[in-house]
Amino acid sequence: MIPTITAFESSPDRGRGLARDMRVRWALEEVGQPYDVRLLSFAELKQPAHRKLQPFGQIPTYEEDDLVLFESGAILLHLGERHGVLLPKDANARLRAISWMFAALNTIEPPVFERSMMQVLERKEPWFEARSAMVDQRVRQRFGELVQHLGDADWLDGEFSAGDLMMVTVLMRADALGFVEEFPALAAYLARGKARPAFQRAFEAQASVFQLAQAR
Ligand SMILES: N[C@@H](CCC(=O)N[C@@H](CSCc1ccc([N+](=O)[O-])cc1)C(=O)NCC(=O)O)C(=O)O
């Protein structure tokens, strides 16, 4: 049975691939695994039926036979383990790729996420200017450190891995905020990720869902 993921019926990212089903779609395309998508409204996300799969009422989830997973990082780890692509065969290299998945989610994404939520929720607050300057600084510090690590390499640690896939999707969100253009090396890294045929198939698939919803 082919796996089923969940995604927004009409994504607030308006088809820009910023919602986290994009990571799972991209990984499924990289490993060559066909998949079905169950599209959910915001109301359906919060219903008990979905919360049984995803306790926080969010997307994506991943169902495959009797396996039900949530958390995009866990889903990518499963796909990497299951398909022998996205995670290196060498044991130490595989663990380093997993480190980079965690780094993307737990070191780079938090300030990026914080800044993107500020843009949506705090723009009119009296503290916005001062606090956004602080959070901007945190994003720029992490991006500078990422540039240092990357050097002139194509990917974070040898071959393209799930760590790069996760990092590229985090940088997409930062790019939407204008941070990536300040770091040419990260802009080039992001472009390399987006140039991958698997990325483009995943991007088109999620964008077509939004376009279809708009046409209704
Ligand atoms: N840690 C979880 C986080 C999942 C998550 O944040 N899901 C969001 C969508 S992706 C996050 C997201 C949302 C919107 C944009 N955007 O650009 O508009 C980008 C990313 C969701 O379901 N939100 C609905 C809710 O919480 O009620 C994971 O990685 O799977």
The ligand as a Tripos MOL2 file, in Angstrom:
@<TRIPOS>MOLECULE
LIG
   30    30     1     0     0
SMALL
NO_CHARGES

@<TRIPOS>ATOM
      1 N1          6.9300   20.2340   14.1910 N.3       1 LIG1
      2 C1          5.8850   19.9380   13.2380 C.3       1 LIG1
      3 C2          5.2410   21.2480   12.8660 C.3       1 LIG1
      4 C3          4.1130   21.0680   11.8860 C.3       1 LIG1
      5 C4          3.4810   22.4090   11.5430 C.2       1 LIG1
      6 O1          3.9690   23.4770   11.9370 O.2       1 LIG1
      7 N2          2.3920   22.3410   10.7950 N.am      1 LIG1
      8 C5          1.6870   23.5710   10.4310 C.3       1 LIG1
      9 C6          1.8170   23.8100    8.9210 C.3       1 LIG1
     10 S1          3.4650   23.9150    8.3930 S.3       1 LIG1
     11 C7          3.8970   25.5160    9.1400 C.3       1 LIG1
     12 C8          3.6620   26.6640    8.1970 C.ar      1 LIG1
     13 C9          2.4130   27.2590    8.1080 C.ar      1 LIG1
     14 C10         2.2130   28.3220    7.2190 C.ar      1 LIG1
     15 C11         3.2740   28.7680    6.4340 C.ar      1 LIG1
     16 N3          3.0670   29.8510    5.5150 N.pl3     1 LIG1
     17 O2          4.0420   30.2760    4.8650 O.2       1 LIG1
     18 O3          1.9130   30.3440    5.4020 O.3       1 LIG1
     19 C12         4.5210   28.1640    6.5450 C.ar      1 LIG1
     20 C13         4.7040   27.1030    7.4130 C.ar      1 LIG1
     21 C14         0.2170   23.4160   10.7440 C.2       1 LIG1
     22 O4         -0.3630   22.3490   10.5760 O.2       1 LIG1
     23 N4         -0.3610   24.5380   11.1880 N.am      1 LIG1
     24 C15        -1.7820   24.5570   11.4610 C.3       1 LIG1
     25 C16        -2.0290   24.7970   12.9280 C.2       1 LIG1
     26 O5         -1.0390   24.7830   13.6820 O.co2     1 LIG1
     27 O6         -3.1970   25.0160   13.2760 O.co2     1 LIG1
     28 C17         6.4850   19.2310   12.0030 C.2       1 LIG1
     29 O7          7.6340   19.5240   11.6750 O.co2     1 LIG1
     30 O8          5.8000   18.3790   11.4120 O.co2     1 LIG1
@<TRIPOS>BOND
     1     1     2 1
     2     2     3 1
     3     2    28 1
     4     3     4 1
     5     4     5 1
     6     5     6 2
     7     5     7 1
     8     7     8 1
     9     8     9 1
    10     8    21 1
    11     9    10 1
    12    10    11 1
    13    11    12 1
    14    12    13 ar
    15    12    20 ar
    16    13    14 ar
    17    14    15 ar
    18    15    16 1
    19    15    19 ar
    20    16    17 2
    21    16    18 1
    22    19    20 ar
    23    21    22 2
    24    21    23 1
    25    23    24 1
    26    24    25 1
    27    25    26 2
    28    25    27 1
    29    28    29 2
    30    28    30 1
@<TRIPOS>SUBSTRUCTURE
     1 LIG1         1 GROUP 0 **** ****
